[in-house]
Amino acid sequence: MKAEGTIQTHPTPPFRGMGSLIHIVAWGILIGLPFFFTGRETQEITVESYIRSVIVPLSFMLVFYVNYFFLVKHFLFSKHGWKFFLSNVILIATAMVLVHLLMHLLPPPEFHRPRPARELQEVIGFFFVNALLYGLVAGLSVAIKMTNGWYAVESARRELEKSRAEAELQNLKSQLNPHFLFNTLNNIYSLIAFSPERAQEAVHDLSRLLRYVLYESSQPLVLLEKELDFIRNYVELMRIRLPENVELKTEISTVRPDAEIAPLLFISLIENAFKHGVSNNKPSYIHLDIHQTGDLVVCCLRNSYFPKDAEQDKSGSGIGISNLRKRLALLYPNRHIFSCGIDGDSYYSMLELQLGREPKNESE
């Protein structure tokens, strides 16, 4: 089903505490490894052998968290790449020197065998491989930090988008109620001139309509049957002032008692039909059909077309269709079809809604 507009949805970011849990588990496993691999020959772990085994993991931890909490934020994110690179060279060199010194300060293992002196090429290769490992640790911290930053930015963007959409919905709703009231009062005003008794009856009917608009329609969802009762009352109110040359046909079918819909979606179409479809001296017609088939609710309108002069039209109803398009895009993305336009000397409008899922809330 094609929509006039859509609101994109995004996957929910991972649970915030999961990152801390991953850090704790990863470093716990890394520091606990000596208990599985140290002292297999003696079947015991001494303090010296354990310290010797955790020196390298602790140096990895130093490089990781200095990058994670300081260097990435202050240098890489602020676009000082050369400072970030130079700081990591100094940090990794410092970590390697500290590891080398600590290893020499600790007593050698009980089963230590002296190794022959290494050639310069082997020493350089050894330090290069270790520097590469530390570089991978620094790269891992950058990747995790940037991923967390992306989630934070994405979460803020989603919240901003949600707030903007809700603000727009509230603005559209605040425009809709005065717009409806203005059009209805304009019709009653024209009725007063030739039938004060009917005007009094119309005011009574209007009070029922306003009760629905002010109270029922403030909810994000209303029963579809109540919405259709509102439309029936509105049509009867408009029927009072119709001249005899207007043919008004309505077919509003019974719907499922549990069906719900966002309120006041059809009224703009019906208002426009009465506004542009009635002539005081020419044959006119308005045909309205609303029915439900499964989860689909269809509103079809066809009326004669007598466009009003823009200078004489003071009803303000021009905002009705524009607001309807925006509300449909926000409330029923990908779940509505709306079309309207001129067809010869007639004007048609058709709105089809899928009620299977709950529309976005206007009052959150």
C-alpha positions, 0 to 999 in steps of 0.5 A: 500500500502506497503512502503519501509519506513515511516515518522511518523506524530504527532498531532499538540500540543495545542495552546500555549496561551491556557495554560495561558487562562486556568489558568486565567479562573480557578482562576477567577472562584475560586476567584469569587465564594464568590460572589455566596455563601457569604452573602446569609443571609444578601444579601450583601458581606462585605470586611471582608467576601470576604477576609475570603472566598478567603484566602483558594483559595489564599493559594491553588494558593500559593502552586500551583504556587510555585510548578509550577514555582520553585519546580518541575523544580529545584527538581523534574525534576533534580531528587531530589525527597526527596528535592521536597517532603520535600519542599512541606511538609514545603510549605503546613504546612506554607500555613495552618498556614498562613490560620489559623492565618489570619482567627483568625485575621479577625473579625468573621462573623456577624452570627458566632456561637461559636463552642464547643472545638474540641477533639485532634482526630478531630483536627488531622483529620481536618488538615490531610484532609486539608493537603491532599487537598493541596497535591492534588493541588501540584500534579495537578501542577506537572501533568500540568508542566510535560504535558507542558514539554512533549509537548515542548520536543515532539515539539522539537523532531518533529522539529529535525526530520523535519530538519533531513528529509529535510537535507537528501532530499537535500543531496539526491537531490544534489547527484542525479543531478551530478549522472545523468550528470555523467552517461549521459556524460559517454554515450556521451563519448563512442559515440564520438569514432564511431560517432562524428556527433551523439555525437554533436546531443547528446550534444544538446539533453543533454542540454534540459535534463539538463535544466529540471534537473536544473530548473524544477526538483528544484520544489517539484512537477512537471507536470507528463507530463513534467516528461514523456517528460524528460524520452522520451528525455532521451530514445531517447538520449540513443537510438543513441548509442544502437547497432543493436542487442538491442530491445528497446520498450517503452510505455509511455501513456498519463496522466492527464494534471493536475497530478503532481509528485516529479521529477526524481523518474524514471530516476534511474531505466531507467539508470540502464536498459541501463547500465545493459541491453545492450550488444555489442555482444549479443541479448539484450532488454529493455522494458519500460512501464509507465502509469497512472490509476486513482491516480496510476502511474506505471513504469515497466521495464524489461531488459536483464541482463549483470552485469558490473564488479565493477572494470570497472564500473566507472559510479557511478550509484550504488547510484541510487537505494539506493537514490531512496529508500530513496527518496520514503520513505521520499516523499511517505510514505505508498503511494508507492510500489517498487520492483526490482531484478534478474529474471533468465537472466532478471532484472525487476523493478516496481515502483507504486506511489499513487498521491492522496496527496501531497508528502513532500516538498523537498525545504521547 
